[in-house]
Amino acid sequence: MLRGMIMRDGKLKRSEREMEKMVPEEEIVIVGGGIAGLATAVALQRVGIRALVLERSDGLRATGAALGLFPNAWRALDALGVAHKLTAVYAVRKKAYVTDVATGAVQEVSLMGNNSDGPITVHRKALLESLAEELPRNSIRFSSKPISIEAQGQEGPYAIRLEDGTVITTKVLIGCDGVNSFVARKLGLTQPVNSGRSALVALAVFPEGHGVREDVQQFVDVGKRGGIVPLNDKEIYWFLTFNTPKGEAMTGDPEQIQKQVIENYAKDFPPIYAEVVRHCDLSTLNLAPLRLRLPWDLIFGNVSKGNMTVAGDAMHPMTPDLGQGGCSALEDAVVLGRHIGKSFIDNRRLVPGADG
Ligand SMILES: Cc1cc2nc3c(=O)[nH]c(=O)nc-3n(C[C@H](O)[C@H](O)[C@H](O)COP(=O)(O)OP(=O)(O)OC[C@H]3O[C@@H](n4cnc5c(N)ncnc54)[C@H](O)[C@@H]3O)c2cc1C
């Protein structure tokens, strides 16, 4: 029961409004309906456990246009029973051509691993939708942002109060709420640090077809790296990472950002890059500082306490240099699903503190 709602004589002092909004206890609540949150809910669903996902946005939030998924992610998506939906639509990228902007030298790099598997770049929206459609109706509660989390004992349960006044209680709480995780703060994890770099990502759209080779192309210059990856015949995912300028930060206006990339940041890149940026769908453009949690803060910090834990960027935010943040989030989901599922199978119910 909710601490602070019980009077000295043991009687409940919940207001009628709170009584009305009280939702029955959940087995598992996941805060955040991004890659980690949805994938964890699917992993739990596969072992017969329903989880409730609380997402603060009013719909699936696909900020970041697209992302490259490496073979470890595809193994996780396969385990979740979702991979086939995406591999039917998106192609493996076998090679990358890396241009040294200063010298013009181009290096061909094979992206294929030992098992002839390589990365596939997908629309974020497609990934989120293919996960979400595996979940039963009403598994995702949108416009739901926790403002407080209260543990009722060492190992829970947890009372989660939402912005709209609703209180949800749960035996297990998994924070998949991204780099600024509320749940990570509750666990006492240190805040992620700034890497000193920023990233721009967006989609470029060519209604008549782009005719660009299907391989990944990267352009490397002092303090910046750009890239283009065709998603299909008409859309190209493009990105730029760069040292965050001191003082003269990029403006938040997408048109101005596009202009600055073409005229300033990427002015020395081969012309194909500017051509792609000119075709940018500005509604997909996202500019963000790159932040990470230092490894020792993770090793020596509490990534779980009782039956509360974090996954994905909420646990290990990283820069996108290796393209592994989303991939690791998918791996986290499979591991959590297996461990929590084992607790259910061994005990025929979820035992707080058991192998979860
Ligand atoms: C520029 C860039 C390029 C990248 N490229 C790649 C790549 O190519 N490959 C790759 O694997 N990774 C890539 N990444 C990393 C990847 O985007 C992240 O690791 C991944 O999105 C993490 O997923 P997540 O679900 O943990 O967090 P998020 O995707 O951030 O999702 C968190 C969700 O939680 C919700 N939320 C946040 N706070 C709350 C709250 N308080 N209450 C309720 N809901 C909340 C958010 O609305 C969001 O839906 C890239 C990252 C950047 C910045």
The ligand as an ORCA input file, in Angstrom:
! r2SCAN-3c Opt
* xyz 0 1
  C      22.857     10.604    -33.472
  C      22.675      9.221    -32.955
  C      22.826      8.147    -33.818
  C      22.688      6.859    -33.334
  N      22.854      5.814    -34.183
  C      22.738      4.554    -33.720
  C      22.910      3.445    -34.597
  O      23.173      3.606    -35.789
  N      22.769      2.204    -34.073
  C      22.464      1.989    -32.766
  O      22.342      0.840    -32.354
  N      22.306      3.022    -31.918
  C      22.414      4.290    -32.361
  N      22.232      5.335    -31.514
  C      21.887      5.069    -30.105
  C      20.392      4.757    -29.971
  O      19.636      5.794    -30.550
  C      20.011      4.629    -28.505
  O      20.955      3.840    -27.834
  C      18.629      4.006    -28.383
  O      17.653      4.856    -28.915
  C      18.340      3.699    -26.921
  O      17.029      3.247    -26.811
  P      16.264      3.454    -25.431
  O      14.925      2.837    -25.618
  O      17.121      3.015    -24.315
  O      16.126      5.038    -25.268
  P      15.312      6.053    -26.148
  O      15.354      5.681    -27.578
  O      15.785      7.412    -25.757
  O      13.829      5.874    -25.665
  C      13.424      6.331    -24.395
  C      11.900      6.435    -24.396
  O      11.484      6.759    -23.080
  C      10.589      7.851    -23.120
  N      10.776      8.576    -21.867
  C      11.836      9.327    -21.492
  N      11.644      9.789    -20.236
  C      10.460      9.307    -19.828
  C       9.719      9.434    -18.627
  N      10.185     10.140    -17.583
  N       8.523      8.817    -18.538
  C       8.033      8.085    -19.582
  N       8.694      7.932    -20.762
  C       9.893      8.531    -20.861
  C      10.981      8.652    -24.352
  O       9.914      9.438    -24.824
  C      11.385      7.532    -25.315
  O      10.274      7.046    -26.023
  C      22.369      6.642    -31.973
  C      22.204      7.722    -31.118
  C      22.354      9.009    -31.603
  C      22.167     10.164    -30.656
*
